[in-house]
Amino acid sequence: MNQGLRWTDSLEIALDLIEEHEDVDPLTIHFTDLRQWVLDLERFDDDPAHCGERVLEAIQLAWIAEVD
């Protein structure tokens, strides 16, 4: 059984976000939007309460690294 994405899977989340939001510059995204987009990912399956600023920052940094 394949487990869904968790908050700690920042690179995998970033790759999914790149596919879903290909026209978005990750440097301009607000963390409130980023959090919602992660929650909306089909493969995401983690507790929304486990998300903090550091988690979102890690996802954003992974996204920036992938598009550079």
FIVEXLO-981597 format. One record per residue (C-alpha): y, z, x; residue in one letter. Coordinates in steps of 0.05 Angstrom, whole numbers, padded with zeros to 5 digits, always signed. Layout:
BEGIN
YZXA;...
! end
This chain:
BEGIN
+00000+00000+00000M;+00068-00020+00027N;+00119+00035+00026Q;+00190+00018+00007G;+00250+00022+00052L;+00278+00091+00069R;+00347+00111+00091W;+00322+00115+00163T;+00302+00041+00163D;+00372+00020+00181S;+00353-00047+00214L;+00307-00068+00158E;+00360-00049+00107I;+00413-00087+00146A;+00368-00150+00147L;+00359-00145+00072D;+00433-00135+00061L;+00449-00196+00104I;+00404-00238+00058E;+00435-00208-00006E;+00508-00209+00017H;+00511-00266+00068E;+00586-00278+00058D;+00606-00205+00071V;+00637-00182+00136D;+00603-00115+00150P;+00666-00091+00185L;+00704-00093+00119T;+00654-00059+00073I;+00669+00008+00041H;+00614+00061+00047F;+00613+00070-00028T;+00596-00004-00037D;+00547-00003+00021L;+00510+00057-00010R;+00505+00022-00077Q;+00481-00043-00046W;+00426-00005-00009V;+00405+00030-00074L;+00403-00038-00108D;+00356-00069-00057L;+00289-00087-00088E;+00250-00058-00029R;+00290+00007-00025F;+00253+00069-00047D;+00285+00134-00024D;+00323+00192-00053D;+00396+00174-00063P;+00415+00245-00045A;+00388+00236+00026H;+00445+00189+00043C;+00504+00213+00084G;+00560+00181+00124E;+00518+00179+00188R;+00462+00142+00152V;+00511+00090+00124L;+00544+00084+00192E;+00476+00068+00224A;+00463+00015+00171I;+00532-00015+00181Q;+00523-00016+00257L;+00455-00050+00251A;+00486-00102+00204W;+00544-00115+00253I;+00495-00122+00311A;+00452-00172+00272E;+00510-00218+00252V;+00542-00218+00322D;
! end
